Amino acid sequence: METNKIALVTGAAGTMGAAVTEAFIQEGITVVMVDVAKEKLELLAEKFGPNAHPYAFDISDPQAVEKSVAAITEEIGTVTILVNNAGILSNNKVMDTTPEEWNRVLAVNLSGAFYLSKAVLPGMRKVGWGRIINTSSYAAKSGGITSGTAYAVSKGGLITLTFSLAAETLKEGITVNGIAPVWVKTPMVTEQLTEEQRQQVLAKIPVGRFCEPDEFAHVVSFLASEKTGFMTGEIIDLNGGIHFD
Ligand SMILES: NC(=O)c1ccc[n+]([C@@H]2O[C@H](COP(=O)([O-])OP(=O)(O)OC[C@H]3O[C@@H](n4cnc5c(N)ncnc54)[C@H](O)[C@@H]3O)[C@@H](O)[C@H]2O)c1
């Protein structure tokens, strides 16, 4: 199936971004894969085939974002689906968080999404259709169980960015939504936690397992689809029942 849609996915060399890319490619959507991990990104893009286009740049650099989105528009076309998914984790609680760490986490997780949204919105407005999907986290609601202060705050900021952009684009055919996942089965869980920590974390998730990356990608596909035009400013929980609201 071919569509004329172009999706830009940040953090596309990571586990969840790659799962989203794969889902879009299967739907016939052209994907602009963005990440700082150039080599990994290019290898993955090759695996996904001719509809996957790797662009390596740092989303926390506003000039790089502006320049790259202009090049993407020229070389690939107008981006009508933006998935703000790149993120860095920091587990330090407030007293152990340095100003440098605070600034870096906010620059990547929050400012990056702002720069990208600002860069693609004019194209979406011209087309009269668009989807912006922000990867927040359950950390925004819990304050962070294993994750730290800067991370939780950056993800809370993404929720408010979602509300703010949604409010601004209501009559333009553009929807802006977010997803708040709890632990997803990624190297963070499978490699960076000890077996003991893994069991402790698992015990907190009522459904008794971690979220699969393709379950996350499925929610992104849903939000990116034609039939979600009436849903905007929504944050979808993907948390295995850890929290209801
Ligand atoms: N893994 C989880 O359990 C979980 C839970 C909730 C939310 N999230 C969020 O989901 C998103 C994806 O997580 P993941 O587990 O796939 O992480 P990951 O580390 O596998 O992927 C993140 C990607 O972002 C890229 N990146 C980092 N800084 C960047 C920058 N400045 N510019 C461009 N790219 C940059 C990294 O190179 C990496 O490939 C993140 O925003 C994360 O906070 C993850």
The ligand as a Gaussian input file, in Angstrom:
#p B3LYP/6-31G(d) Opt

LIG

0 1
 N       11.859000       2.636000      27.263000
 C       10.896000       2.935000      28.116000
 O       10.559000       2.172000      29.023000
 C       10.162000       4.255000      27.977000
 C        9.045000       4.526000      28.783000
 C        8.378000       5.747000      28.631000
 C        8.803000       6.660000      27.690000
 N        9.898000       6.388000      26.932000
 C       10.332000       7.392000      25.950000
 O       10.256000       6.817000      24.658000
 C       11.233000       7.401000      23.795000
 C       12.049000       6.324000      23.111000
 O       12.688000       5.555000      24.099000
 P       13.601000       4.271000      23.791000
 O       13.493000       3.374000      24.952000
 O       13.295000       3.748000      22.435000
 O       15.022000       4.947000      23.879000
 P       16.342000       4.717000      23.026000
 O       17.469000       5.239000      23.848000
 O       16.397000       3.316000      22.482000
 O       16.067000       5.710000      21.800000
 C       16.171000       7.094000      21.890000
 C       16.888000       7.576000      20.630000
 O       16.964000       9.005000      20.681000
 C       18.206000       9.375000      20.129000
 N       18.594000      10.702000      20.589000
 C       19.043000      11.037000      21.831000
 N       19.359000      12.333000      21.869000
 C       19.104000      12.832000      20.624000
 C       19.252000      14.118000      20.044000
 N       19.727000      15.139000      20.742000
 N       18.901000      14.279000      18.748000
 C       18.430000      13.233000      18.024000
 N       18.282000      11.997000      18.514000
 C       18.614000      11.795000      19.806000
 C       19.177000       8.305000      20.617000
 O       20.347000       8.252000      19.823000
 C       18.325000       7.051000      20.535000
 O       18.523000       6.349000      19.320000
 C       12.051000       8.342000      24.689000
 O       11.555000       9.659000      24.550000
 C       11.785000       7.824000      26.078000
 O       11.938000       8.825000      27.050000
 C       10.584000       5.214000      27.048000

